[in-house]
Amino acid sequence: MQVAYAIGVAEPVSIMVDTFGTSEIAPDKLEAMVRDVFDMRPAKEPMQWEGRVYNIDDGKVYDGSIIMKSDNELYIQGCFMLFCQGEEWLRQDVPDPPKLSKPAQPAQPARAR
């Protein structure tokens, strides 16, 4: 997932979700779903976002934060008053797309000696 912000604009100017062809949901619909579930803004610290998070389990919205711990790991946390709960999200390995076979090369003519 890629989120782009512009200076002085509170909401993301672009959200891109790439499932590498593994999703049955259209990419534009996934992007709208991400926008609805996470209402995040850049925090004071780099690689961190704060805002509101929708909990699909109970249908409620909580204060939340996202911390990008590495290129492959996010920590997402929701809080109600002083009680917080979070979970780590890890990037899953995506299989490489199949490689196309190369056409056979024509034989090189023999050189005369």
Contacts in CASP RR format, 6 or more apart in sequence:
PFRMAT RR
TARGET T0000
AUTHOR 0000-0000-0000
METHOD contacts of the structure
MODEL  1
MQVAYAIGVAEPVSIMVDTFGTSEIAPDKLEAMVRDVFDMRPAKEPMQWE
GRVYNIDDGKVYDGSIIMKSDNELYIQGCFMLFCQGEEWLRQDVPDPPKL
SKPAQPAQPARAR
1 15 0 8 1.000
1 16 0 8 1.000
1 17 0 8 1.000
1 18 0 8 1.000
1 34 0 8 1.000
2 14 0 8 1.000
2 15 0 8 1.000
2 16 0 8 1.000
2 17 0 8 1.000
2 18 0 8 1.000
3 12 0 8 1.000
3 14 0 8 1.000
3 15 0 8 1.000
3 16 0 8 1.000
3 40 0 8 1.000
4 12 0 8 1.000
4 13 0 8 1.000
4 14 0 8 1.000
4 15 0 8 1.000
4 16 0 8 1.000
5 12 0 8 1.000
5 13 0 8 1.000
5 42 0 8 1.000
6 13 0 8 1.000
10 41 0 8 1.000
11 41 0 8 1.000
12 35 0 8 1.000
15 31 0 8 1.000
15 34 0 8 1.000
15 35 0 8 1.000
16 27 0 8 1.000
16 31 0 8 1.000
17 27 0 8 1.000
17 30 0 8 1.000
17 31 0 8 1.000
17 34 0 8 1.000
18 27 0 8 1.000
19 27 0 8 1.000
19 30 0 8 1.000
20 94 0 8 1.000
22 94 0 8 1.000
23 30 0 8 1.000
25 33 0 8 1.000
36 54 0 8 1.000
37 53 0 8 1.000
37 54 0 8 1.000
37 56 0 8 1.000
38 52 0 8 1.000
38 53 0 8 1.000
38 54 0 8 1.000
38 66 0 8 1.000
39 51 0 8 1.000
39 52 0 8 1.000
39 53 0 8 1.000
39 61 0 8 1.000
40 49 0 8 1.000
40 50 0 8 1.000
40 51 0 8 1.000
40 52 0 8 1.000
40 53 0 8 1.000
40 66 0 8 1.000
41 49 0 8 1.000
41 50 0 8 1.000
41 51 0 8 1.000
42 48 0 8 1.000
42 49 0 8 1.000
43 49 0 8 1.000
43 50 0 8 1.000
43 65 0 8 1.000
47 67 0 8 1.000
47 68 0 8 1.000
48 65 0 8 1.000
48 66 0 8 1.000
48 67 0 8 1.000
48 68 0 8 1.000
49 65 0 8 1.000
49 66 0 8 1.000
50 63 0 8 1.000
50 64 0 8 1.000
50 65 0 8 1.000
51 63 0 8 1.000
51 64 0 8 1.000
51 65 0 8 1.000
52 61 0 8 1.000
52 62 0 8 1.000
52 63 0 8 1.000
52 64 0 8 1.000
53 61 0 8 1.000
53 62 0 8 1.000
53 63 0 8 1.000
53 64 0 8 1.000
53 76 0 8 1.000
53 78 0 8 1.000
54 60 0 8 1.000
54 61 0 8 1.000
55 61 0 8 1.000
55 62 0 8 1.000
55 78 0 8 1.000
62 78 0 8 1.000
62 79 0 8 1.000
62 80 0 8 1.000
63 78 0 8 1.000
63 79 0 8 1.000
63 80 0 8 1.000
64 76 0 8 1.000
64 77 0 8 1.000
64 78 0 8 1.000
64 79 0 8 1.000
65 76 0 8 1.000
65 77 0 8 1.000
65 78 0 8 1.000
66 74 0 8 1.000
66 75 0 8 1.000
66 76 0 8 1.000
66 77 0 8 1.000
67 74 0 8 1.000
67 75 0 8 1.000
67 77 0 8 1.000
68 74 0 8 1.000
69 75 0 8 1.000
69 88 0 8 1.000
71 91 0 8 1.000
72 90 0 8 1.000
72 91 0 8 1.000
73 88 0 8 1.000
73 89 0 8 1.000
73 90 0 8 1.000
73 91 0 8 1.000
74 88 0 8 1.000
74 89 0 8 1.000
75 86 0 8 1.000
75 87 0 8 1.000
75 88 0 8 1.000
75 89 0 8 1.000
76 86 0 8 1.000
76 87 0 8 1.000
76 88 0 8 1.000
76 89 0 8 1.000
77 84 0 8 1.000
77 85 0 8 1.000
77 86 0 8 1.000
78 84 0 8 1.000
78 85 0 8 1.000
78 86 0 8 1.000
79 85 0 8 1.000
END
